[in-house]
Amino acid sequence: MNQFRDFLHLLNHAFRNLLPIILVVGIFQFVIIRQVPDEWLPMAVGLLVVVLGVALFLQGLELGIFPIGKNLSNEFARKGSLPLLMIFGFCLGFAAVVAEPALIAVASQAEIISEGRISALTLRLLVAVSVGLVVALGVVRILLGHSLHWYMIIGYIVVVIVTFFAPEEIVGLAYDSGGVTTNIVTVPLIAALGIGLAVSVRGRNPLIHGFGLVGLAVMVPMISVQIYGIIVYSFGEAREVVEGIAEAVDPEVTEVVQEVAGSVLLGMLRDLMIMFRDVLPIIAVVLVFQYLVIRKHIAHLHKVMGGFLLVIVGLYAFVVGLKMGLFPIGQSMAEQLIGLDRWIFVYLFAFAIGFATTMAEPALIAIGQKAEEAAKGRLNGNTIRILVALGVAVGITVGVHRIIAGDSIHYYIMAGYAVVILLTFLSPKYIVALAYDLGGVTTSEVTVPLVTALGIGLATHIEGRNVMIDGFGLIAFASIFPIISVMLYAIAVELLNRWRGTEP
């Protein structure tokens, strides 16, 4: 009965989180565009399915993923074996990314854009290995008690330098590939590993040391993919690629559920199996380390299994809801606003939809709750989400301006991360790791499809823009600016406390 009450609470919470998207779409559709959208009823049903999916997903996290992540962290900390922890961190990071559908899509796009110079499989393996290595490195950082400051400062200095030399065809996709490594399942699991370790090791602070793994997992693929791009563009040769460009980059979704043998139910079952396949590498890593390395049974196994099942079913309902509701809304409104031929409305829509979609991100909701718990009253989960949403809104607006103006992405990205590096020096230590993690959380299942649809729609309809070069990269802007907004907030609070003489 308590679990049912908790689920109803999560359902109500998920609906309130989706309200900003409904308000934004309603205001733009009826006040500015002044049209009732075609197929409005399926869109409305799709939004309700999204709410149900988010609630099931969050319930599954609490029952399955968070407990198993913390339990493994505690057991490894008790064993005190650094090699074992590093191997587990690598396997978890690699498994979380290698089967990620968004990464598979980005890799396919990269192969087409580079005219075959880049191999989609090589790129996927490169990103997965990068994330695996960086999670292993992040585990060592937590155990040694190092501050995240220097890891991120040195890392992003390398990012800026590499971006200066990288070919323009690869920059946007490299940043997108960094963004898609952090999805709705992997973010909570990696965060649970970090927080669990920080709690288990004496002298570690969950807020300062427990966060940061997600931020590192976003940064390193940006470096490795751009270096790979520099090498293949310098020495590789173009070749014919079989896949069509339109097929690879078109975000339009034709069918919510494709029939199998004439049956919609069989189609849904197949899609659920595909979802299970995507999560299977993570489950396999957890089971291998639990039973073959730690050699202990999982406590409350039925709850953990039920939690993983809820995560998969919730994620499936979430994706179906996106296809029915959010995808068509984003595409149709982008086209209608461009048709008005008044760019101010495009800027306003970019800002508003960036804010609204981020407020609805399930991974951000989960991390915001964990940050509030770790901070013990120092931070408020809702305040964090609003700051991140404002950062994403500003970032997407700046990214949209870049496409409209036709500017090179190089200088925007380099300037953005130069500001991030400066703020990392100035920010209080307790916020740095969380700020970088929050930058990664924003590029998840709600924001990415709508942002991608907007970027490609603009690049397609504005004369002189190249869809392959200008249509991608908005995800990078959605990652940079939340880091800036959260750090600026922490600096402002610290200065205010000093002025009042109430600094803790």
C-alpha positions as CSV (number, residue, x, y, z in Angstrom):
1,M,0.0,0.0,0.0
2,N,2.9,2.4,0.8
3,Q,4.5,1.6,-2.5
4,F,1.2,2.4,-4.3
5,R,0.9,5.7,-2.4
6,D,4.5,6.5,-3.4
7,F,3.7,5.7,-7.1
8,L,0.7,8.1,-7.0
9,H,2.9,10.8,-5.6
10,L,5.5,10.2,-8.4
11,L,2.7,10.3,-10.9
12,N,1.5,13.6,-9.6
13,H,5.1,14.8,-9.5
14,A,5.7,13.7,-13.2
15,F,2.6,15.5,-14.4
16,R,3.6,18.8,-12.7
17,N,7.0,18.5,-14.3
18,L,5.4,18.1,-17.7
19,L,3.1,21.2,-17.3
20,P,5.7,23.7,-18.5
21,I,5.9,21.9,-21.9
22,I,2.1,21.9,-22.2
23,L,2.0,25.7,-21.3
24,V,4.8,26.6,-23.8
25,V,3.1,24.6,-26.6
26,G,-0.3,26.0,-25.8
27,I,0.8,29.6,-25.7
28,F,2.8,29.4,-28.9
29,Q,0.2,27.3,-30.7
30,F,-2.9,29.4,-29.9
31,V,-1.5,32.9,-29.2
32,I,1.3,33.2,-31.8
33,I,0.7,30.6,-34.5
34,R,-3.1,30.7,-33.9
35,Q,-3.8,27.2,-35.2
36,V,-5.1,24.0,-33.7
37,P,-2.4,21.4,-34.4
38,D,-3.4,18.4,-36.6
39,E,-3.7,15.1,-34.7
40,W,-3.9,17.0,-31.3
41,L,-5.7,14.1,-29.5
42,P,-2.8,11.6,-30.1
43,M,-0.4,14.3,-29.0
44,A,-2.3,14.8,-25.7
45,V,-2.5,11.1,-25.1
46,G,1.2,10.9,-25.8
47,L,2.0,13.5,-23.1
48,L,-0.1,11.5,-20.6
49,V,1.9,8.3,-21.5
50,V,5.1,10.3,-20.9
51,V,3.9,11.1,-17.4
52,L,3.1,7.4,-16.7
53,G,6.5,6.4,-18.1
54,V,8.4,8.9,-15.9
55,A,6.6,7.8,-12.8
56,L,7.3,4.1,-13.5
57,F,10.9,4.9,-14.3
58,L,11.5,6.8,-11.0
59,Q,9.8,4.1,-9.0
60,G,12.1,1.5,-10.6
61,L,15.2,3.6,-9.8
62,E,14.3,3.6,-6.1
63,L,13.6,-0.1,-6.0
64,G,16.3,-1.4,-8.3
65,I,19.1,0.7,-9.7
66,F,20.0,3.0,-6.7
67,P,20.1,0.1,-4.1
68,I,22.2,-2.2,-6.3
69,G,24.6,0.6,-7.2
70,K,25.1,1.6,-3.5
71,N,25.4,-2.1,-2.5
72,L,28.1,-2.8,-5.0
73,S,30.0,0.3,-4.0
74,N,29.8,-0.6,-0.3
75,E,31.0,-4.2,-0.9
76,F,34.0,-3.0,-3.1
77,A,34.9,-0.4,-0.5
78,R,34.9,-3.1,2.2
79,K,37.2,-5.3,0.1
80,G,39.6,-2.3,-0.4
81,S,40.7,-3.6,-3.8
82,L,41.5,-0.7,-6.1
83,P,42.1,-2.9,-9.2
84,L,38.7,-4.6,-8.7
85,L,37.0,-1.2,-8.3
86,M,38.7,0.1,-11.5
87,I,37.7,-2.9,-13.5
88,F,34.1,-2.6,-12.3
89,G,34.1,1.1,-13.1
90,F,35.4,0.4,-16.6
91,C,33.0,-2.4,-17.3
92,L,30.0,-0.4,-16.1
93,G,31.0,2.7,-18.1
94,F,31.6,0.6,-21.3
95,A,28.4,-1.4,-20.9
96,A,26.3,1.6,-20.2
97,V,27.3,3.3,-23.5
98,V,28.2,0.6,-26.1
99,A,24.5,-0.3,-26.7
100,E,23.1,3.3,-26.3
101,P,20.7,3.8,-29.3
102,A,21.4,7.6,-29.4
103,L,25.2,6.9,-29.8
104,I,24.5,4.4,-32.6
105,A,22.5,7.1,-34.4
106,V,25.2,9.7,-33.9
107,A,27.9,7.2,-35.1
108,S,25.9,6.5,-38.3
109,Q,25.5,10.2,-38.9
110,A,29.3,10.7,-38.5
111,E,30.1,8.0,-41.0
112,I,27.8,9.6,-43.6
113,I,29.0,13.2,-42.9
114,S,32.7,12.1,-43.2
115,E,31.9,10.3,-46.5
116,G,33.1,7.0,-44.9
117,R,36.3,8.3,-43.4
118,I,34.9,7.6,-39.9
119,S,33.7,4.1,-39.1
120,A,30.5,4.0,-37.2
121,L,31.6,0.9,-35.3
122,T,35.0,2.3,-34.5
123,L,33.4,5.5,-33.2
124,R,31.0,3.6,-30.9
125,L,33.8,1.5,-29.5
126,L,36.0,4.6,-29.0
127,V,33.3,6.4,-27.1
128,A,32.4,3.4,-25.0
129,V,36.1,2.7,-24.1
130,S,36.6,6.5,-23.3
131,V,33.6,6.4,-20.9
132,G,34.8,3.1,-19.3
133,L,38.3,4.5,-18.7
134,V,37.0,7.8,-17.3
135,V,34.6,6.0,-14.9
136,A,37.6,4.0,-13.7
137,L,39.6,7.2,-13.3
138,G,36.7,8.8,-11.5
139,V,36.6,5.9,-9.0
140,V,40.3,6.4,-8.3
141,R,39.6,10.1,-7.7
142,I,36.9,9.4,-5.1
143,L,39.2,6.9,-3.3
144,L,42.1,9.3,-3.2
145,G,39.9,12.2,-2.3
146,H,41.0,14.5,-5.1
147,S,39.1,17.6,-5.9
148,L,37.4,17.6,-9.3
149,H,38.6,21.1,-10.1
150,W,41.9,20.2,-11.8
151,Y,40.6,17.2,-13.6
152,M,37.9,19.3,-15.3
153,I,40.1,22.4,-15.8
154,I,42.9,20.4,-17.5
155,G,40.4,18.3,-19.4
156,Y,38.5,21.3,-20.9
157,I,41.6,23.1,-21.8
158,V,42.5,20.1,-23.9
159,V,38.9,20.1,-25.3
160,V,39.3,23.8,-26.4
161,I,42.7,23.2,-27.9
162,V,41.5,20.1,-29.8
163,T,38.4,21.9,-31.0
164,F,40.6,24.6,-32.5
165,F,42.3,22.0,-34.8
166,A,39.3,19.8,-35.4
167,P,37.5,19.9,-38.9
168,E,34.2,21.7,-38.8
169,E,32.4,18.6,-40.1
170,I,33.1,16.7,-36.9
171,V,32.9,19.4,-34.1
172,G,29.2,19.4,-33.6
173,L,28.9,15.6,-33.8
174,A,31.8,15.2,-31.3
175,Y,30.1,17.3,-28.7
176,D,26.8,15.5,-29.4
177,S,28.5,12.2,-28.9
178,G,29.7,13.4,-25.5
179,G,26.2,14.4,-24.7
180,V,24.5,11.1,-25.6
181,T,26.7,9.0,-23.4
182,T,24.6,10.1,-20.4
183,N,21.2,8.7,-20.8
184,I,18.1,8.1,-18.6
185,V,19.4,4.8,-17.2
186,T,23.2,5.3,-17.0
187,V,23.2,8.7,-15.2
188,P,21.4,7.4,-12.1
189,L,23.5,4.2,-12.0
190,I,26.9,6.0,-12.4
191,A,25.8,8.6,-9.9
192,A,24.8,5.8,-7.4
193,L,28.2,4.3,-7.8
194,G,30.0,7.6,-7.1
195,I,27.7,8.6,-4.1
196,G,27.9,5.0,-2.7
197,L,31.7,5.1,-2.8
198,A,31.9,8.5,-1.2
199,V,29.6,7.4,1.6
200,S,31.5,4.2,2.2
201,V,35.0,5.7,2.3
202,R,35.9,7.6,5.5
203,G,36.6,11.3,5.1
204,R,34.8,11.6,1.8
205,N,32.0,14.1,1.2
206,P,29.1,12.7,-0.9
207,L,28.5,16.2,-2.5
208,I,32.2,17.0,-3.2
209,H,33.5,13.6,-4.0
210,G,30.4,11.5,-4.9
211,F,29.4,13.6,-7.9
212,G,31.6,14.2,-11.0
213,L,31.6,10.8,-12.7
214,V,28.9,11.9,-15.2
215,G,30.7,15.2,-16.0
216,L,33.9,13.2,-16.8
217,A,31.9,10.7,-18.9
218,V,30.7,13.7,-21.0
219,M,34.0,15.4,-21.4
220,V,36.4,12.7,-22.5
221,P,34.5,11.4,-25.5
222,M,34.5,15.0,-26.8
223,I,38.3,14.9,-26.9
224,S,38.7,11.3,-28.2
225,V,36.2,11.8,-31.1
226,Q,37.7,15.1,-32.2
227,I,41.2,13.6,-32.2
228,Y,39.9,10.6,-34.2
229,G,38.3,13.2,-36.6
230,I,41.6,15.1,-37.0
231,I,43.4,11.8,-37.8
232,V,40.9,10.5,-40.3
233,Y,40.5,13.8,-42.1
234,S,44.3,14.1,-42.3
235,F,45.0,10.6,-43.5
236,G,41.7,8.8,-44.3
237,E,40.1,8.5,-47.7
238,A,36.5,9.2,-48.6
239,R,34.4,6.2,-49.6
240,E,30.8,5.5,-50.6
241,V,28.4,5.0,-47.7
242,V,25.3,2.8,-48.4
243,E,22.9,4.6,-46.0
244,G,21.1,7.7,-47.2
245,I,21.7,11.0,-45.5
246,A,18.0,11.8,-45.0
247,E,17.4,8.4,-43.3
248,A,20.2,9.0,-40.8
249,V,19.4,12.5,-39.8
250,D,15.7,12.9,-40.2
251,P,14.2,13.1,-36.7
252,E,10.6,12.5,-38.0
253,V,9.0,9.4,-36.5
254,T,6.6,7.7,-38.9
255,E,5.0,5.1,-36.6
256,V,4.7,4.9,-32.9
257,V,4.6,1.1,-32.9
258,Q,5.5,-0.9,-36.0
259,E,3.3,-4.0,-36.5
260,V,4.9,-7.4,-36.4
261,A,3.1,-10.2,-38.4
262,G,0.1,-7.8,-38.5
263,S,-0.1,-7.4,-34.8
264,V,0.5,-4.2,-32.8
265,L,0.9,-6.2,-29.6
266,L,3.7,-8.2,-31.1
267,G,5.2,-4.9,-32.3
268,M,5.1,-3.6,-28.7
269,L,6.6,-6.8,-27.4
270,R,9.5,-6.6,-29.9
271,D,10.1,-2.9,-28.9
272,L,10.2,-3.9,-25.2
273,M,12.7,-6.6,-26.0
274,I,14.9,-4.0,-27.9
275,M,14.7,-1.8,-24.7
276,F,15.7,-4.8,-22.6
277,R,18.6,-5.5,-25.0
278,D,19.9,-1.9,-24.5
279,V,19.9,-2.3,-20.7
280,L,21.2,-5.9,-20.8
281,P,24.9,-5.1,-20.9
282,I,24.5,-3.1,-17.6
283,I,22.5,-5.9,-16.0
284,A,25.1,-8.4,-17.1
285,V,28.0,-6.4,-15.5
286,V,26.1,-6.0,-12.3
287,L,25.3,-9.8,-12.1
288,V,28.8,-10.9,-13.0
289,F,30.4,-8.7,-10.3
290,Q,27.8,-9.5,-7.7
291,Y,27.9,-13.3,-8.0
292,L,31.4,-14.1,-9.4
293,V,33.5,-11.3,-7.7
294,I,31.7,-10.3,-4.5
295,R,30.1,-13.8,-4.3
296,K,27.0,-12.6,-2.4
297,H,23.4,-12.9,-3.1
298,I,21.5,-9.7,-3.9
299,A,19.5,-8.5,-0.9
300,H,15.7,-8.3,-1.6
301,L,16.3,-9.8,-5.1
302,H,12.6,-9.6,-6.0
303,K,12.5,-5.9,-5.3
304,V,15.6,-5.2,-7.3
305,M,14.3,-7.3,-10.3
306,G,11.0,-5.6,-10.0
307,G,12.8,-2.2,-10.0
308,F,14.8,-3.1,-13.2
309,L,11.6,-4.3,-14.9
310,L,9.8,-1.0,-13.9
311,V,12.8,1.0,-15.4
312,I,12.5,-0.9,-18.7
313,V,8.7,-0.6,-18.9
314,G,8.7,3.0,-17.8
315,L,11.4,3.8,-20.3
316,Y,9.4,2.1,-23.1
317,A,6.2,4.0,-22.1
318,F,8.3,7.2,-22.0
319,V,9.6,6.7,-25.6
320,V,6.2,5.7,-26.9
321,G,4.8,8.9,-25.4
322,L,7.6,11.0,-26.9
323,K,6.8,9.5,-30.4
324,M,3.1,10.2,-29.9
325,G,3.4,13.7,-28.3
326,L,6.6,15.5,-28.0
327,F,8.3,14.6,-31.3
328,P,5.4,15.7,-33.6
329,I,4.9,18.9,-31.5
330,G,8.6,19.9,-31.8
331,Q,8.7,19.2,-35.5
332,S,5.5,20.9,-36.5
333,M,6.0,24.0,-34.3
334,A,9.6,24.5,-35.6
335,E,8.3,24.4,-39.2
336,Q,5.3,26.7,-38.4
337,L,7.5,29.3,-36.6
338,I,10.1,29.4,-39.4
339,G,7.1,29.9,-41.8
340,L,6.1,33.1,-39.8
341,D,9.4,34.7,-41.0
342,R,9.9,36.5,-37.7
343,W,13.0,35.2,-36.0
344,I,12.1,36.7,-32.6
345,F,9.5,33.9,-32.2
346,V,12.1,31.3,-33.1
347,Y,14.3,32.7,-30.3
348,L,11.4,32.8,-27.8
349,F,10.4,29.2,-28.7
350,A,14.0,28.0,-28.3
351,F,14.3,29.6,-24.9
352,A,10.9,28.4,-23.7
353,I,11.1,24.8,-25.0
354,G,14.6,24.5,-23.6
355,F,13.4,25.5,-20.2
356,A,10.3,23.3,-20.3
357,T,11.9,20.1,-21.6
358,T,14.7,20.3,-19.1
359,M,12.2,20.7,-16.2
360,A,10.6,17.4,-17.4
361,E,13.9,15.4,-17.6
362,P,13.6,12.3,-15.5
363,A,17.3,11.9,-15.0
364,L,17.6,15.6,-13.8
365,I,14.7,15.0,-11.3
366,A,16.5,11.9,-9.9
367,I,19.9,13.7,-9.6
368,G,18.4,16.8,-8.1
369,Q,16.8,14.6,-5.4
370,K,20.1,12.9,-4.7
371,A,22.0,16.2,-4.6
372,E,19.5,17.6,-2.1
373,E,20.0,14.5,0.1
374,A,23.8,14.7,-0.2
375,A,23.9,18.4,0.6
376,K,21.9,18.0,3.8
377,G,20.0,21.2,3.5
378,R,22.6,23.2,1.7
379,L,20.9,22.8,-1.7
380,N,17.3,22.6,-2.8
381,G,16.4,20.1,-5.6
382,N,13.8,22.3,-7.2
383,T,16.2,25.3,-7.2
384,I,18.9,23.1,-8.9
385,R,16.4,22.1,-11.6
386,I,15.3,25.7,-12.3
387,L,18.9,26.8,-12.6
388,V,19.8,24.0,-15.0
389,A,16.6,24.6,-17.0
390,L,17.5,28.3,-17.3
391,G,21.0,27.3,-18.4
392,V,19.7,25.0,-21.1
393,A,17.2,27.7,-22.3
394,V,19.9,30.3,-22.7
395,G,22.3,27.7,-24.3
396,I,19.8,26.6,-26.9
397,T,18.9,30.2,-27.7
398,V,22.5,31.0,-28.3
399,G,22.9,27.8,-30.4
400,V,19.8,28.8,-32.5
401,H,21.3,32.2,-33.0
402,R,24.5,30.6,-34.3
403,I,22.5,28.6,-36.9
404,I,20.5,31.7,-38.0
405,A,23.7,33.9,-38.2
406,G,25.7,31.2,-40.0
407,D,28.6,31.5,-37.6
408,S,31.2,28.7,-37.0
409,I,30.6,26.5,-34.0
410,H,34.3,26.5,-33.1
411,Y,34.4,30.0,-31.5
412,Y,31.1,29.6,-29.6
413,I,32.3,26.3,-28.1
414,M,35.8,27.5,-27.2
415,A,34.4,30.8,-25.7
416,G,31.8,28.8,-23.7
417,Y,34.3,26.4,-22.2
418,A,36.8,29.2,-21.5
419,V,34.1,30.7,-19.3
420,V,33.5,27.3,-17.7
421,I,37.2,26.9,-16.9
422,L,37.3,30.4,-15.3
423,L,34.2,29.7,-13.2
424,T,35.7,26.4,-12.0
425,F,38.6,28.4,-10.5
426,L,36.2,30.8,-8.8
427,S,33.4,28.4,-7.6
428,P,33.1,26.9,-4.1
429,K,34.4,23.4,-4.1
430,Y,31.1,21.8,-3.0
431,I,29.3,22.8,-6.3
432,V,31.9,21.9,-9.0
433,A,31.4,18.2,-9.3
434,L,27.6,18.5,-9.2
435,A,27.6,21.4,-11.8
436,Y,29.5,19.3,-14.3
437,D,27.2,16.3,-13.7
438,L,24.2,18.5,-14.2
439,G,25.6,19.6,-17.6
440,G,25.6,16.0,-18.7
441,V,22.1,15.2,-17.3
442,T,20.5,17.8,-19.6
443,T,21.2,15.8,-22.7
444,S,18.8,13.0,-22.1
445,E,15.6,11.5,-23.6
446,V,13.3,14.6,-23.5
447,T,15.7,17.4,-24.5
448,V,17.8,15.7,-27.2
449,P,15.0,14.8,-29.8
450,L,13.3,18.2,-29.6
451,V,16.6,20.1,-29.8
452,T,17.8,17.9,-32.7
453,A,14.5,18.5,-34.5
454,L,14.8,22.2,-34.0
455,G,18.5,22.4,-35.2
456,I,17.9,20.3,-38.3
457,G,14.7,22.1,-39.1
458,L,16.4,25.5,-39.0
459,A,19.5,24.3,-41.0
460,T,17.1,22.8,-43.6
461,H,14.9,25.9,-44.1
462,I,17.5,28.7,-43.9
463,E,19.2,29.4,-47.2
464,G,23.0,28.8,-47.2
465,R,23.1,26.5,-44.2
466,N,24.6,23.0,-44.4
467,V,22.4,20.5,-42.5
468,M,25.4,18.3,-41.8
469,I,27.5,21.1,-40.3
470,D,25.0,23.6,-39.0
471,G,22.2,21.2,-37.9
472,F,24.1,19.5,-35.2
473,G,25.8,20.9,-32.1
474,L,22.8,22.4,-30.2
475,I,23.3,19.6,-27.6
476,A,26.7,21.1,-26.8
477,F,25.1,24.4,-26.0
478,A,22.6,22.6,-23.8
479,S,25.5,21.1,-21.9
480,I,27.7,24.2,-21.4
481,F,25.3,26.8,-20.1
482,P,23.8,24.8,-17.2
483,I,27.3,24.4,-15.8
484,I,27.7,28.1,-16.0
485,S,24.3,28.9,-14.4
486,V,24.8,26.5,-11.5
487,M,28.4,27.8,-10.8
488,L,27.3,31.4,-11.0
489,Y,24.5,30.7,-8.5
490,A,26.9,29.1,-6.0
491,I,29.4,32.0,-6.3
492,A,26.5,34.5,-5.8
493,V,25.2,32.6,-2.7
494,E,28.8,32.5,-1.2
495,L,29.3,36.2,-1.8
496,L,25.9,37.0,-0.3
497,N,26.7,34.9,2.8
498,R,30.1,36.6,3.2
499,W,28.4,40.0,2.9
500,R,25.8,39.0,5.6
501,G,28.5,37.4,7.7
502,T,26.6,34.1,7.7
503,E,29.1,31.9,5.8
504,P,28.9,28.4,7.1
